[in-house]
Amino acid sequence: MPDSLKHAHDEFYRALEANLAGDPSAMAAIWSEGSDITNMGPFGEILVGRGAVVDQFRTEAARGMGGRVVVDDLHLVEAGDMGYSIGTEIGEGITDGEGTPVDVRHRVTNIFRRDAAGWRIVHHHTDLGH
């Protein structure tokens, strides 16, 4: 697991790229094992608990959207065993799974917690208000 907050942030976006390509295994691996994890992704649902979060990423992976997401205006804040990253997610080469390009530009907040395994993500939130 990542030994720095920046590494955990980068690992999330590597896992997201793999997920967009159809492989959800890396995404499942980086989330905390805690039952308190949450996800408020671009598809509008509020997901609570590891099962719901991981299942949503599996569903998204099955869509085969391709491409990648980069974060512009990245800010990282670490406070003890908690930390977060904020910025603007910008999609590159992402489709709706049927080949139609999708414009991705979201504000994003990712919250991480350090545990015995290292930094792990506990919350992901995107919104279109940019």
C-alpha positions as CSV (number, residue, x, y, z in Angstrom):
1,M,0.0,0.0,0.0
2,P,1.1,3.6,-0.6
3,D,3.5,5.1,2.0
4,S,2.6,8.8,1.2
5,L,-0.5,10.7,0.5
6,K,0.7,11.7,-2.9
7,H,1.4,8.1,-3.8
8,A,-2.1,7.1,-2.6
9,H,-3.6,9.8,-4.8
10,D,-1.6,8.7,-7.8
11,E,-2.5,5.1,-7.1
12,F,-6.3,6.0,-7.1
13,Y,-6.0,7.5,-10.6
14,R,-3.9,4.5,-11.9
15,A,-6.7,2.2,-10.6
16,L,-9.3,4.4,-12.2
17,E,-7.6,4.2,-15.5
18,A,-7.5,0.3,-15.2
19,N,-11.2,0.4,-14.2
20,L,-12.1,2.5,-17.3
21,A,-10.3,-0.1,-19.4
22,G,-12.4,-2.8,-17.9
23,D,-10.3,-4.2,-15.0
24,P,-11.8,-3.4,-11.5
25,S,-9.2,-5.3,-9.5
26,A,-6.8,-2.5,-8.8
27,M,-9.7,-0.2,-7.7
28,A,-11.0,-2.8,-5.3
29,A,-7.5,-3.2,-3.8
30,I,-6.9,0.5,-2.9
31,W,-10.1,1.1,-0.9
32,S,-10.0,0.8,2.9
33,E,-11.4,-2.4,4.3
34,G,-13.5,-0.3,6.7
35,S,-17.3,-0.4,6.6
36,D,-17.4,3.4,6.7
37,I,-16.2,4.1,3.2
38,T,-18.3,6.2,0.8
39,N,-18.5,7.1,-2.8
40,M,-20.4,9.9,-4.5
41,G,-19.2,9.4,-8.1
42,P,-20.5,11.0,-11.3
43,F,-23.4,8.6,-11.7
44,G,-25.3,10.3,-8.8
45,E,-25.6,7.7,-6.2
46,I,-24.4,7.9,-2.6
47,L,-22.8,4.6,-1.8
48,V,-22.0,3.6,1.8
49,G,-19.9,0.5,2.7
50,R,-17.2,-1.4,0.9
51,G,-19.5,-3.8,-0.9
52,A,-21.6,-1.0,-2.5
53,V,-18.5,1.0,-3.5
54,V,-16.6,-1.9,-5.0
55,D,-19.7,-3.2,-6.8
56,Q,-20.3,0.2,-8.4
57,F,-16.7,0.3,-9.7
58,R,-17.2,-3.3,-11.1
59,T,-20.4,-2.1,-12.9
60,E,-18.5,0.9,-14.3
61,A,-15.6,-1.3,-15.5
62,A,-18.0,-3.5,-17.4
63,R,-19.1,-0.5,-19.5
64,G,-15.6,-0.4,-21.1
65,M,-15.4,3.4,-21.3
66,G,-11.6,3.6,-21.9
67,G,-9.5,6.6,-21.6
68,R,-8.1,8.1,-18.4
69,V,-8.6,10.9,-15.9
70,V,-6.1,13.5,-14.8
71,V,-6.4,16.0,-12.0
72,D,-5.7,19.6,-12.6
73,D,-5.2,22.2,-9.8
74,L,-4.3,19.4,-7.4
75,H,-4.1,20.3,-3.7
76,L,-3.0,17.7,-1.1
77,V,-3.6,18.2,2.7
78,E,-2.3,15.7,5.3
79,A,-3.2,15.9,9.0
80,G,-2.0,12.9,11.0
81,D,-3.6,9.7,9.7
82,M,-6.1,11.6,7.5
83,G,-5.6,13.4,4.3
84,Y,-7.4,14.6,1.2
85,S,-6.8,15.6,-2.3
86,I,-8.9,18.1,-4.2
87,G,-8.8,19.4,-7.8
88,T,-10.6,19.1,-11.2
89,E,-10.8,15.7,-12.9
90,I,-10.4,16.0,-16.7
91,G,-11.2,13.0,-18.8
92,E,-9.1,12.1,-21.8
93,G,-10.5,9.7,-24.5
94,I,-13.4,8.5,-22.4
95,T,-16.6,7.2,-24.1
96,D,-20.0,6.2,-23.0
97,G,-19.1,2.5,-23.6
98,E,-20.7,2.6,-27.0
99,G,-18.0,4.7,-28.6
100,T,-19.5,8.2,-28.2
101,P,-17.1,10.6,-26.6
102,V,-18.0,11.8,-23.1
103,D,-16.8,15.2,-21.8
104,V,-15.5,14.7,-18.2
105,R,-14.7,17.7,-16.1
106,H,-15.6,17.3,-12.4
107,R,-14.6,18.9,-9.2
108,V,-13.2,16.1,-7.0
109,T,-12.5,15.4,-3.4
110,N,-10.7,12.2,-2.3
111,I,-10.3,11.4,1.4
112,F,-7.6,9.0,2.6
113,R,-6.8,7.3,5.9
114,R,-3.5,5.8,6.9
115,D,-3.9,2.4,8.5
116,A,-1.4,-0.5,9.2
117,A,-1.3,-1.2,5.4
118,G,-0.5,2.4,4.5
119,W,-2.7,5.2,2.9
120,R,-6.1,3.9,1.6
121,I,-9.0,5.8,0.1
122,V,-12.1,6.1,2.3
123,H,-14.2,8.6,0.2
124,H,-14.5,9.8,-3.4
125,H,-16.8,12.6,-4.5
126,T,-17.2,14.3,-7.8
127,D,-19.6,16.9,-9.0
128,L,-20.3,18.9,-12.1
129,G,-20.3,22.3,-10.5
130,H,-17.2,23.7,-12.2
